[in-house]
Amino acid sequence: MVMYKIIYSDKNNLEKTLENIKKDWIKNLHILADFDNTLTKAFVNWIKTPSLVSVVRWKDWLLWEQCAIDDTKLFEKYYPIEKDPNIPLEKKKKYMTEWWKKSFNLFIKYWLSKDILKEIWKTDLIEFRDWIKDFFEFTFKSNIPVIIISASWLWLESIESILENHNLNFSNIKIISNNFIWDEDWKAIWYKQPIIHSFNKDETVLKEKPEIYKKIQNRKNVILLWDSLWDHHMVDWFDYKNLISIWFLNDKEDELLEEYKKRYDIVITWDWDFDEINNILNSIK
C-alpha cells in the first residue's frame, strides 16, 4: 500500500507565518492555485493524467485520429525541454511559446468545436482531489478569492465547465487561462493573446488581468497551491506580506523530494487529498 507523507520544510517558521496571517484576519488572505495535478488528481485509476489535453491525446475519437498522433509528437519533442533543469529559463520560454502555438494551430486545423469540448467536459479521466469541495465551500463562505492560473490547452471554458459539472464554480473563483476565438458555428478559428504557458504565468497575471489583480492587491497574505517544481516564482511579482507555499509531489518522490523541501513550506506526496489545506484554513478563521 502506498503511504502518503506531509512534509514541513521548517515547521517553526510555518507556525510563525500562520500566526501572522491569523493576526491579519482572513479578509487579508487570497489563494493562488494551479488546476491540473493540483486541484485535480495526477492519477485516476492508477493512470497518470498529466493535463486536460491528455483527454484529446488518449480519446482520439474526439478529433481526427491524426490530430492526437501529431499532438503526441509535439509532446514528445517539447516536454523533455520543459522538464530539463539545465536549459535556461529564457530559452525555455521561447520553446514553450512554440509548443503552445503549434498545438493550438493543430486543434484549429482539425476543427476543434465547442461540441467536442462538451464531450471532454464529461470525461471520467479528470477527478478532483478528495475533500476539495470543503475547500471551495469554505473559501466561498469566507469570501477568500481563489485565483486559478492554468496554462492548459483546453482552456478557460473547460475549467469553468468542469467546476460547474461538480457544483464547484463559486463566485469567489477567478480563472486565468488560455482561450480560443470561435466562429458562428462554434468552431475554433484562432486563440486569444497572450498565450499562457508553463513559464510565464507570473508575468501574465500582472500585465494582462487588472480586473483580477484589483481583487487581491490589498490581500497581502497568500496561500500558493501548485505541483510543478518550476513554478516557485509564481508570486515573485506580488508584494506579499506572508506566504505559505503548499506543493503536491505526485510521483518521483525519491528523486525530487529534497528539491521540493528546499523551495516549499509543505510538500504533500503521492497525489493526496486537501485535508491538510482545509485544516490550515480552519485554523485561520
C-alpha positions as CSV (number, residue, x, y, z in Angstrom):
1,M,0.0,0.0,0.0
2,V,1.3,3.5,-1.0
3,M,1.8,5.7,2.0
4,Y,1.4,9.5,1.6
5,K,3.5,12.0,3.5
6,I,3.0,15.6,4.6
7,I,6.4,17.1,4.9
8,Y,7.2,20.5,6.6
9,S,10.4,22.1,5.4
10,D,10.5,24.3,8.5
11,K,7.6,23.8,10.9
12,N,8.6,26.5,13.3
13,N,8.7,29.1,10.5
14,L,5.4,27.8,9.2
15,E,3.7,28.3,12.5
16,K,5.1,31.8,12.8
17,T,3.7,32.6,9.3
18,L,0.3,31.1,10.3
19,E,0.2,33.3,13.4
20,N,0.9,36.4,11.4
21,I,-1.8,35.5,8.9
22,K,-4.3,34.9,11.8
23,K,-3.5,38.4,13.2
24,D,-4.4,39.9,9.9
25,W,-7.7,38.0,9.7
26,I,-9.0,36.1,6.8
27,K,-10.1,39.2,4.9
28,N,-6.5,39.8,4.1
29,L,-5.9,36.4,2.5
30,H,-6.1,35.1,-1.1
31,I,-5.2,31.8,-2.7
32,L,-3.4,31.2,-6.0
33,A,-3.7,27.7,-7.4
34,D,-2.8,25.6,-10.4
35,F,-5.5,23.4,-11.9
36,D,-4.1,20.2,-13.4
37,N,-2.5,17.9,-10.8
38,T,-3.1,20.4,-8.0
39,L,-6.9,20.8,-7.7
40,T,-7.2,17.6,-9.8
41,K,-5.6,14.2,-9.1
42,A,-2.5,13.3,-11.1
43,F,-3.6,9.7,-11.2
44,V,-7.1,8.3,-11.9
45,N,-7.5,4.5,-11.6
46,W,-3.7,4.3,-11.5
47,I,-3.4,6.0,-14.9
48,K,-1.4,9.2,-15.0
49,T,-3.4,12.2,-16.3
50,P,-0.9,15.0,-16.8
51,S,-3.4,17.6,-18.0
52,L,-6.8,18.2,-19.6
53,V,-5.3,18.0,-23.0
54,S,-4.4,14.3,-22.4
55,V,-8.1,13.6,-22.9
56,V,-7.6,14.6,-26.6
57,R,-4.5,12.6,-26.9
58,W,-6.0,9.4,-25.4
59,K,-9.5,9.6,-26.7
60,D,-8.5,10.4,-30.3
61,W,-12.1,9.9,-31.5
62,L,-12.8,13.4,-30.1
63,L,-10.9,14.9,-33.0
64,W,-9.4,13.3,-36.1
65,E,-7.1,10.5,-35.1
66,Q,-4.2,12.3,-36.9
67,C,-4.6,15.2,-34.5
68,A,-3.9,13.0,-31.5
69,I,-0.9,11.5,-33.3
70,D,0.5,14.9,-34.2
71,D,-0.1,16.4,-30.8
72,T,1.6,13.5,-29.1
73,K,4.7,14.1,-31.4
74,L,4.8,17.7,-30.2
75,F,4.6,16.5,-26.6
76,E,7.5,14.1,-27.2
77,K,9.6,16.9,-28.6
78,Y,8.9,19.7,-26.2
79,Y,8.1,18.0,-22.9
80,P,11.7,17.0,-22.2
81,I,12.7,20.6,-22.8
82,E,10.1,21.8,-20.3
83,K,11.5,19.5,-17.7
84,D,15.2,19.8,-18.4
85,P,16.8,21.7,-15.4
86,N,19.8,22.6,-17.5
87,I,18.0,24.7,-20.1
88,P,18.0,28.5,-19.2
89,L,14.6,30.0,-18.3
90,E,14.5,32.4,-21.3
91,K,15.3,29.6,-23.7
92,K,12.5,27.5,-22.2
93,K,10.0,30.4,-22.6
94,K,10.8,30.5,-26.3
95,Y,10.3,26.8,-26.7
96,M,7.1,26.7,-24.7
97,T,5.6,29.5,-26.8
98,E,6.5,27.5,-29.9
99,W,4.9,24.4,-28.4
100,W,1.7,26.0,-27.3
101,K,1.2,27.8,-30.7
102,K,1.8,24.6,-32.7
103,S,-0.6,22.7,-30.5
104,F,-3.3,25.4,-30.8
105,N,-2.9,25.6,-34.5
106,L,-3.2,21.8,-34.7
107,F,-6.6,21.9,-32.9
108,I,-7.8,24.6,-35.3
109,K,-6.6,22.6,-38.3
110,Y,-8.6,19.6,-37.1
111,W,-11.8,21.6,-36.5
112,L,-12.0,21.8,-32.7
113,S,-15.5,22.8,-31.8
114,K,-17.4,23.6,-28.6
115,D,-19.4,20.3,-29.2
116,I,-16.1,18.5,-28.8
117,L,-15.3,20.4,-25.7
118,K,-18.6,19.4,-24.2
119,E,-17.6,15.8,-24.6
120,I,-14.3,16.5,-22.9
121,W,-16.1,18.2,-20.1
122,K,-17.9,14.9,-19.3
123,T,-14.6,12.9,-19.1
124,D,-14.0,10.5,-16.3
125,L,-10.3,10.9,-16.8
126,I,-10.3,14.1,-14.7
127,E,-11.1,13.8,-10.9
128,F,-10.8,16.5,-8.2
129,R,-8.8,15.7,-5.1
130,D,-10.7,14.4,-2.1
131,W,-12.1,17.0,0.3
132,I,-11.8,19.7,-2.3
133,K,-15.5,20.5,-2.0
134,D,-14.9,21.5,1.6
135,F,-12.0,23.8,0.4
136,F,-14.2,25.6,-2.2
137,E,-17.2,25.9,0.2
138,F,-15.0,27.4,2.9
139,T,-13.3,29.9,0.7
140,F,-16.7,30.9,-0.8
141,K,-18.4,31.4,2.6
142,S,-15.3,33.3,3.9
143,N,-15.1,35.4,0.8
144,I,-11.5,34.4,0.1
145,P,-10.5,34.9,-3.6
146,V,-9.3,31.8,-5.3
147,I,-7.3,32.6,-8.4
148,I,-6.8,29.5,-10.7
149,I,-3.9,30.1,-13.1
150,S,-3.6,27.5,-15.7
151,A,-1.5,27.1,-18.9
152,S,-4.0,24.4,-20.1
153,W,-4.5,23.7,-23.7
154,L,-8.2,23.0,-23.1
155,W,-8.9,26.5,-22.0
156,L,-10.7,28.6,-19.5
157,E,-14.1,27.4,-20.6
158,S,-13.2,23.8,-20.0
159,I,-12.1,24.6,-16.4
160,E,-15.2,26.6,-15.8
161,S,-17.4,23.8,-17.1
162,I,-15.7,21.0,-15.2
163,L,-16.1,23.1,-12.0
164,E,-19.8,23.6,-12.8
165,N,-20.3,19.9,-13.5
166,H,-19.1,19.2,-10.0
167,N,-21.1,22.1,-8.5
168,L,-17.9,23.9,-7.6
169,N,-17.9,27.0,-9.7
170,F,-18.4,29.5,-6.9
171,S,-18.3,33.3,-7.4
172,N,-15.1,33.8,-5.5
173,I,-13.2,31.7,-8.1
174,K,-11.4,33.6,-10.9
175,I,-9.7,31.7,-13.7
176,I,-6.8,32.8,-15.8
177,S,-6.1,30.5,-18.7
178,N,-5.9,30.2,-22.5
179,N,-8.9,30.5,-24.7
180,F,-10.0,30.2,-28.3
181,I,-11.8,32.6,-30.6
182,W,-14.9,30.9,-32.2
183,D,-16.8,31.4,-35.4
184,E,-20.6,31.5,-35.7
185,D,-20.7,27.7,-35.8
186,W,-18.6,27.4,-32.6
187,K,-15.5,26.2,-34.5
188,A,-12.1,27.4,-33.2
189,I,-10.6,29.9,-35.6
190,W,-7.8,31.5,-33.5
191,Y,-6.6,31.8,-29.9
192,K,-6.6,34.8,-27.6
193,Q,-3.4,36.5,-26.7
194,P,-1.2,36.4,-24.6
195,I,-0.6,32.6,-24.6
196,I,-0.2,31.4,-21.1
197,H,2.4,28.6,-20.9
198,S,4.2,26.9,-18.1
199,F,6.9,29.6,-17.6
200,N,5.1,32.9,-18.0
201,K,2.2,32.7,-15.6
202,D,3.5,35.3,-13.2
203,E,4.0,37.9,-16.0
204,T,0.6,37.3,-17.4
205,V,-1.3,37.8,-14.2
206,L,0.3,41.2,-13.5
207,K,0.2,42.6,-17.0
208,E,-2.9,41.3,-18.6
209,K,-5.6,40.8,-15.9
210,P,-6.0,44.1,-13.9
211,E,-9.7,43.3,-13.1
212,I,-8.5,40.2,-11.2
213,Y,-5.5,41.9,-9.7
214,K,-7.8,44.5,-8.1
215,K,-9.5,41.8,-6.1
216,I,-6.2,40.6,-4.5
217,Q,-3.9,43.7,-4.4
218,N,-4.8,44.6,-0.8
219,R,-4.9,41.0,0.4
220,K,-1.2,40.7,1.2
221,N,-1.3,37.2,2.7
222,V,-1.1,34.3,0.2
223,I,-1.5,30.6,0.1
224,L,0.1,29.1,-3.0
225,L,-1.0,25.7,-4.2
226,W,0.9,24.0,-7.0
227,D,2.6,20.9,-8.2
228,S,5.4,21.7,-10.6
229,L,9.0,22.1,-9.2
230,W,9.5,25.0,-11.7
231,D,6.5,27.2,-10.5
232,H,8.1,28.6,-7.4
233,H,8.4,32.1,-8.9
234,M,4.6,32.4,-9.2
235,V,4.3,35.2,-6.6
236,D,7.7,37.0,-7.2
237,W,5.8,39.9,-8.8
238,F,3.4,40.3,-5.9
239,D,4.2,42.5,-2.9
240,Y,3.0,39.9,-0.3
241,K,3.4,40.1,3.4
242,N,3.1,36.4,4.4
243,L,3.3,33.4,2.1
244,I,2.6,29.7,2.6
245,S,3.6,27.5,-0.3
246,I,2.0,24.1,-0.5
247,W,3.2,21.7,-3.2
248,F,1.9,18.4,-4.4
249,L,4.7,15.9,-5.3
250,N,2.7,13.4,-7.2
251,D,5.4,11.0,-8.2
252,K,9.2,10.5,-8.3
253,E,9.4,11.2,-4.5
254,D,12.9,9.6,-4.1
255,E,14.2,11.8,-6.9
256,L,12.6,15.1,-6.2
257,L,11.6,15.4,-2.5
258,E,14.8,17.2,-1.4
259,E,14.4,19.9,-4.1
260,Y,10.7,20.4,-3.1
261,K,11.6,20.7,0.6
262,K,14.2,23.4,-0.2
263,R,11.6,25.5,-2.0
264,Y,8.2,25.0,-0.4
265,D,6.8,25.1,3.1
266,I,4.6,22.0,2.9
267,V,5.1,19.1,0.5
268,I,2.2,16.6,0.1
269,T,3.2,13.3,-1.6
270,W,1.5,10.6,-3.5
271,D,-1.4,12.5,-5.0
272,W,-3.0,13.0,-1.6
273,D,-6.1,14.9,-0.6
274,F,-6.9,18.5,0.5
275,D,-7.3,17.7,4.2
276,E,-4.1,19.5,5.3
277,I,-5.1,22.6,3.4
278,N,-8.5,22.6,4.9
279,N,-7.0,22.3,8.4
280,I,-4.8,25.3,7.7
281,L,-7.8,27.4,6.6
282,N,-9.9,26.4,9.5
283,S,-7.1,27.4,11.9
284,I,-7.1,30.9,10.4
285,K,-10.8,31.7,10.6
